[in-house]
């Protein structure tokens, strides 16, 4: 079953946290004059129209990019992200929002490569068309991104970021994520892995971060952003998290600066909350 469409949720608070993290990691990789690979297991359509029927139906971008669009007091990392989004909207009207593949492509240099995976029959053609002129730098595949890791890791340049961002619409995703990471780490133990996860009142959602912390890793960073109190009926996502394995050293400081700001600006009725935990063993 593949009914999830990210176009309903593009630009929301979860996207802001995810894309802030993504841009910060890739910008750090660009500090060295060595190529990297970006592997996206659930790439989506790549670019979203916020005036589409899907986006207007939920209006979720108002809980994310909409609240940052006109701010002049953004922390530097957030200002960088919003600046990239503004480059898509030159008339200063917020109409387009970039997905992770688009942002990664904007940061990629000539020698870097993107490997994008999307199975959804509606989203894959959009993703393919978006990068049809990218040549051999961008590879778009209609296949299971979890399974692709075994074929792509380790990357040839031995530097890279793997983004794992399933919808978690299926309960089995909560099992597939740690399983895929366990296999990926066997092949590319030094790579950076960024895992997005929802904050839900479901046992499997609550258990996932602890399952990730039990993987054979010595360095991780876990950030969460909650924008409202959990619903009394137990339904709905009240926030999201990013679990980063082998994070670049500046990322913790970046999140320490940005998370309080996001909790304040994106929180509903003063209920914004955040957390930032980490482990770094010798």
N, C-alpha and C positions, 0 to 999 in steps of 0.2 A: 504494500500500500504506500503510494507516494502522493498524498494529497496536500502536504504542506507547501505553501508558497510564501517565500520571504517578502514578496511584494506587499503583503498586508502589514508587514512589521518594519519595513526599511526605514532607517533613520531614527529608530526609537532609542531609549536609554541603553538597551543592551548592545545595540550597534555602536553607540558612542564608546562604551567601555572596551568592546572588542577592537574597534578600529584605532582607538588611542594606543592600545597595546601593540597592535600590528605595526603601525607606523613607527612607533618608538623602537621596536626590535629591528625592523628593516633599515631604519636610519642609522642604527648602530652598526649593522653589518656593512653599511656603505662607508664606514670610517676607514676600512682597510681596502687597499687596492687589490682585492682578491674576489673572484666571482662567488655567487651563492645561488642556490636553488630555493624556490618557494613552491611548496606542495600544499594544495588546498583540497581536502577530502570531500567537501560539500560546498561547491563554489557558488551555487545559485545562478542567477541571471547575469550578475556582474554590474548592472547599472539599473537604477529604478526611477520611474517617473512618479513624483510625489503628488502630481495632479491626476494620477490614474484612478480608476474606479476602486481598485484594491486599496490603495493608500488612503483615499478619501473615506472609504468605508470605516476604517478603524481610527484614522487620524493619529496613529501612534508616533509619527515623526514630531508631533507637537510635544511629546514627552522627552524628546531627545534633541536633535539638531535644531528644532524650532525654538528651543529655549536658549540656545547658544548663538544663534545666527547674528543677532545684533549686539552681542556683548562686546564691550571694549576692555574688559578686565580679565580676559582669559589667561590662565597660566600658559607659558610658552609652548608646551607640548600640545595642549588643546588648541592654541592659536594656530599651530602648524597644521593640525588636522582640519580645522575649519577653513583655513586658507586653501587647502587642497580641494575642499568641497566648493568653495567660492569660485575656483578656477573653472568649474563645470557650469557655473551660473553667472556669466559675465554681466548680465543686466541687473544683478543684485536681487533677483527674485528667486526664492528657493523653490526650484522645480525638479531638479535632478539630485539623486543621492547615489554615491558610488558604493558598490559592494567591495568586499575584500580583494577580489582579483583586480579590479580597476585601480585601487589604491596601490597594490603591489606592483602593478605595471607602471604606474607613475614614478615609483621609486627605483625601479629596475634600471640598471645600466646595460650597455650593449652586450656585455659578457654574461649577464645573469639570465636565468631561465625560470619560467613559470610552468607548473604542471597542475592543471585545473581539472577537477572531476565533478560531474553533475549528471545524475541519472534521470531527473525529472524530465518527462517528454516535452513539457512546455518551456522549462527554463533552459534546457541544454541548447536548443537552437538559438536563443537570444545570446547565450554565452559564446557560442561558436561564431555568430555573426559579429559580435562586438570585437573579437580578436582576429577576424578573418585576414587582416592585412598585417598581422604582427610577425609573420614569417615563422622561422624555426625557434624564435625566442619563447613563444607561448604555445603550449600543447594543451588542447582541450579534448577530453575524453568522456564519452557517455558510459562510464563504468563505476563500479563501487569503489569509492575512495579508500575505504578501509583496506580492501584487498590490494589496492595499488601500491601501498607502502612497501610491501615485500619486494615488489619489482623495482622500485625507484631508490630504495635505500641500500647502501649509503650513496649520497649524491657524489657525482664525480669530483666536484671541487672540495668535498669534505666540509662544506659550510652551507648552512641552510636553515630554513624555518618550515616546520610542518604545522599547518593550522587545521585543527579538527573541530568542526562546527556543525554537527548533525542537528536535526530539529528536535530529537528526543521524542518525536511523535510515537515512535515504537519503543516499548520497554526494553527491547533487546539492544537498543543503542547504548543503554547504561552498562551493558556487559561488553559490547563491541569496543567501546572506547578504551577501557583498560587493557583488553586483550590485544588490540592493535598497537597500543603503546608498548606493551611488553615485548611484542615481536619487533617493533621498530627500534627499540633501544638495544636489542641484540645486534642489530645491523649498524646502528648509528648512535652510539651511546653518548657522543659529545654534541649531538645536534640540539637545537632549540625546538621545543614542542609547545604550542599554545592551544589550550583546550578551553573552549567556551562551554558553559553549562548554565541551565536555568535554575533560579531559586523558586521552588515549588513545594507545596505541602504534600509531597509524596515520598514514601520511604526510599525509593530508589534514587530520587534526586538528592535527598539529604545524605545518603550514604556514598555517593560518587566521589566527593572530594577526599574522604578518608581512604577509599579504595585506591585513588591516585597516589596518595601519600605513602601507601604501602608498596609501591613499585620500587624496583632496585635503583633508586636515584639518590644523589647526595645533595642536590641543589634544586630547590623549587621555590616558587613565589605564588601565593594564592590571594587574589583580590576579589572582593565582592562589592556590589553596589545594589542596595535596596532602595526603591523609590516610594514605597508605600507599605503600610502594614499588611501582613497576610490577610487574605479574605476570610471572614468568619466561616464561610461555607467550604473552605479548603480548595477552591478552584482559582485558577489564574496564576500568572507569574508576577511576583512582586519585586523581582530583581534578577540579577544574573551574576556570574562569576567568571574569572579567567584564571586558569591554573597553568602556570608556565614552568616547564622543566628546562633546566640549564638557561635561566634568564640572563641576558647581558647585564653587566654590573650597574649601569646607570638606571635600569628600569625601576628598581625599588624607589629611588629618590623621585623619579618622575611620577610614579603612582602616589607616593606620599604627598606630593604637591597637588595633584589633580583630583584625587578621590574626595577630599573634603569639599572642594569646590563643586564637584558634580553632585554630591549628596545634597548640598545646599540649593543648587540651582535646579536640579531635576527632581528633587523630592517633592512629593505631593503633601500639602497641608503640614509642612515641617516634619515629615516622617522619613526623610532621606537618611540613610545609614550606610556605612561602609566598613569594611574590615580589610586588613592587609597582614598576612602571616607569611613567614618564610623559614626555610631551613637551608643551612649551608654548612656541610661537613667537610673536613679536610680530605 
